[in-house]
Amino acid sequence: MTNLTAVDELDLDNINVNTQRMKLGGKIKSIIDSINNIVVSGTAVNAVNATENLAISGVVIHGETITINNPAVAGTDVYEFLSDTAQTKTASTNIAVNITASTTKSSIALTIAAQPTSGDTMTIGEKVYTFVPAGTNNADGEISIATDLASSKLAIVAAINGVDEVNDPHPLVTASNFVVNDCVITALIGGVSGDTIVSMETFTSVANVFAAETLAAGANCTATNAVTALLAAITMSDTQGVGAADGAGDSVDLTADVAGTIGNSIVIGETMANGVFTEGAVALSGGVNGTVGDVDAIMVDALYLYKCVAVNATSGKNWRRISLGSAY
């Protein structure tokens, strides 16, 4: 075997060094290639929930409604503002928005200080009550004149409230028990609409009389109280995947529970004199799909470096970003 000289040994060392450099260079290139394969050029976007604002500019009245319909969910939520104690809805499936406590019911005093006379009448709304001899009342609208004034007063209250086994309950009002000679007739529905209920009489005795020709002093629900009631109803009863929050001023912000463009298909509507969705909107809007990405996915654009911290679907919000800053 030929002995290596010092020069040969030096050349071998150079070969070993170059080999290690090549290996290291290959690893670095592999890492750079991997990074280039991982980092995707583009802007990552988190999903945005569709929203809409309902502004209430004035009073709200009994029977007005807000409708929310998500085509991806069965049914429709119809929220109905109600100001009667019984919470009488126009459809059984409607959701009550109770504003009764935020309204004032119209009322009037009926004074009966003398026994009514047969043939006397009193009119409340469109219903006419006629006084008839004791024991002869057998039709709706007839009130029996009892043997004494106290009993006649009881008969009047029972007839109006429909508990005398002859009369149907009055559809618009209820009657309180007499206090001395006065009975208070009160509208069933809170609000100024009760002020239009007629109250007239043809009593023979001038001691028997209504205080005025119509009920009075009704007051509607304010916008602020209507917002509070609607928020409570939606929070309690939502079936369409829409949440509600107090908006600026007297308004309600509706937001789709699921982020993304799917929320833009949720239909909304109102039947309100003083309530309107922004620019007459008929559906939620502004929903944006998120950028789909796997965990640890990286994207970059001219301003930010983005990293996906968890698997992100179109409804996800798992992208995080840091600013690339300025040149140094």
Secondary structure, 3 states (H helix, E strand, C coil): CCCCCHHHHHHHHHHHHHHHHHHHHHHHHHHHHHHHHHEEECCCCCCECCEEEEEECCCECCCCEEEEECCCCCCCEEEEEECECCCCCCCCCCEEEECHHHCEECEEEEECCCCCCCCCEEEECCEEEEEECCCCCCCCCEEECCCCHHHHHHHHHHHHHCCCCCCCCCCCEEECCCECCEEEEEECECEHHHHHCEEEECCCCCCCEECCCECECCECECHHHHHHHHHHHHHHHCCCCEEEEECCCCEEEEEECCCCHHHHHCEEEEECCCEEEHHHCCECECCECCCCECCCCEEECCCEEEEECCCECCCCCCEEEEECCCCC
